Amino acid sequence: KGPTYTGNKGKSKMASKSNKKWVRLATVLAYVLSVSLAAIVLAIYYSLMWNP
């Protein structure tokens, strides 16, 4: 492992934070999409197919 310089440490931390931000954003978007998709499927089912 080579020497670590102060400038490289900051870039590494910044890249790590940016990566974590994208992972968090992707997770939130996947959650919202899945919940919305389930709600849409239930709304279609109850409006078109369900007979009380």
GUSE-999174 format. One line per 4 residues: number of its first residue (from 1); their letters; for each residue x, y, z of N, C-alpha, C. Coordinates in nm, 3 decimals, decimal comma. Each point is the difference from the previous one (the first is absolute). Layout:
# residues N
NUM	A	X/Y/Z/X/Y/Z/X/Y/Z ~ ... .
This chain:
# residues 52
1	KGPT	0,085/-0,118/0,000/-0,085/0,118/0,000/0,089/0,123/0,000 ~ -0,028/0,093/-0,088/0,082/0,118/-0,014/-0,032/0,104/0,106 ~ 0,075/0,108/0,000/-0,024/0,107/0,098/-0,133/0,069/-0,028 ~ -0,062/0,049/0,106/-0,127/0,071/-0,010/0,026/0,147/0,025 .
5	YTGN	-0,045/0,083/-0,091/0,019/0,143/0,014/-0,130/0,064/0,044 ~ 0,011/0,116/0,061/-0,117/0,068/0,056/-0,105/0,029/-0,107 ~ 0,040/0,043/-0,117/-0,095/0,030/-0,108/-0,077/-0,122/-0,044 ~ 0,063/-0,115/-0,001/-0,068/-0,123/-0,042/-0,101/-0,047/0,104 .
9	KGKS	0,027/0,023/0,126/-0,095/-0,040/0,105/-0,133/0,072/-0,016 ~ 0,006/0,129/-0,024/-0,123/0,079/-0,017/-0,081/-0,048/-0,119 ~ 0,069/-0,030/-0,109/-0,071/-0,049/-0,120/-0,064/-0,135/0,026 ~ 0,070/-0,085/0,076/-0,054/-0,132/0,030/-0,126/0,011/0,086 .
13	KMAS	0,006/0,087/0,101/-0,118/0,019/0,086/-0,115/0,059/-0,079 ~ 0,030/0,094/-0,088/-0,105/0,063/-0,080/-0,064/-0,103/-0,093 ~ 0,079/-0,085/-0,061/-0,054/-0,104/-0,088/-0,084/-0,097/0,079 ~ 0,042/-0,032/0,121/-0,076/-0,092/0,085/-0,134/0,061/0,038 .
17	KSNK	0,000/0,130/0,036/-0,126/0,066/0,035/-0,093/0,007/-0,120 ~ 0,058/0,031/-0,117/-0,081/0,008/-0,120/-0,061/-0,137/-0,033 ~ 0,080/-0,105/0,017/-0,049/-0,136/-0,025/-0,112/-0,035/0,097 ~ 0,017/0,033/0,127/-0,105/-0,028/0,099/-0,127/0,077/-0,032 .
21	KWVR	0,016/0,122/-0,048/-0,117/0,082/-0,033/-0,078/-0,064/-0,115 ~ 0,071/-0,051/-0,101/-0,068/-0,065/-0,113/-0,068/-0,129/0,043 ~ 0,065/-0,075/0,089/-0,061/-0,125/0,049/-0,127/0,032/0,078 ~ 0,006/0,101/0,085/-0,118/0,039/0,078/-0,111/0,048/-0,091 .
25	LATV	0,034/0,080/-0,101/-0,101/0,050/-0,094/-0,064/-0,115/-0,078 ~ 0,082/-0,094/-0,045/-0,053/-0,115/-0,075/-0,090/-0,085/0,089 ~ 0,037/-0,017/0,127/-0,082/-0,078/0,092/-0,135/0,067/0,023 ~ 0,002/0,130/0,021/-0,126/0,073/0,023/-0,089/-0,006/-0,125 .
29	LAYV	0,060/0,019/-0,117/-0,079/-0,005/-0,123/-0,060/-0,139/-0,023 ~ 0,077/-0,104/0,030/-0,051/-0,136/-0,015/-0,116/-0,025/0,096 ~ 0,011/0,050/0,123/-0,107/-0,017/0,099/-0,127/0,073/-0,045 ~ 0,015/0,125/-0,041/-0,117/0,079/-0,043/-0,065/-0,064/-0,121 .
33	LSVS	0,082/-0,046/-0,094/-0,054/-0,064/-0,120/-0,075/-0,128/0,034 ~ 0,055/-0,082/0,089/-0,066/-0,125/0,034/-0,132/0,024/0,075 ~ -0,001/0,096/0,091/-0,123/0,030/0,073/-0,104/0,058/-0,094 ~ 0,040/0,089/-0,089/-0,094/0,059/-0,095/-0,055/-0,106/-0,096 .
37	LAAI	0,086/-0,089/-0,044/-0,043/-0,106/-0,091/-0,102/-0,091/0,068 ~ 0,025/-0,033/0,126/-0,096/-0,083/0,074/-0,133/0,071/0,014 ~ 0,003/0,131/0,028/-0,124/0,077/0,013/-0,076/0,005/-0,132 ~ 0,070/0,016/-0,110/-0,064/0,005/-0,131/-0,064/-0,134/-0,034 .
41	VLAI	0,072/-0,109/0,029/-0,055/-0,134/-0,027/-0,125/-0,024/0,084 ~ 0,003/0,037/0,127/-0,119/-0,017/0,085/-0,116/0,086/-0,049 ~ 0,028/0,123/-0,042/-0,106/0,087/-0,049/-0,063/-0,057/-0,125 ~ 0,080/-0,053/-0,090/-0,055/-0,062/-0,122/-0,082/-0,124/0,035 .
45	YYSL	0,051/-0,081/0,091/-0,072/-0,121/0,039/-0,136/0,034/0,061 ~ 0,000/0,094/0,096/-0,126/0,032/0,067/-0,097/0,074/-0,091 ~ 0,047/0,075/-0,097/-0,091/0,073/-0,086/-0,054/-0,084/-0,115 ~ 0,076/-0,099/-0,045/-0,043/-0,076/-0,118/-0,047/-0,144/0,030 .
49	MWNP	0,061/-0,068/0,094/-0,025/-0,143/0,016/-0,075/-0,041/0,126 ~ 0,009/0,078/0,105/-0,055/-0,044/0,129/-0,149/0,024/0,006 ~ -0,074/-0,103/0,035/-0,145/0,011/0,019/-0,032/-0,027/0,145 ~ -0,056/0,098/0,071/-0,032/-0,022/0,142/-0,116/-0,094/0,021 .
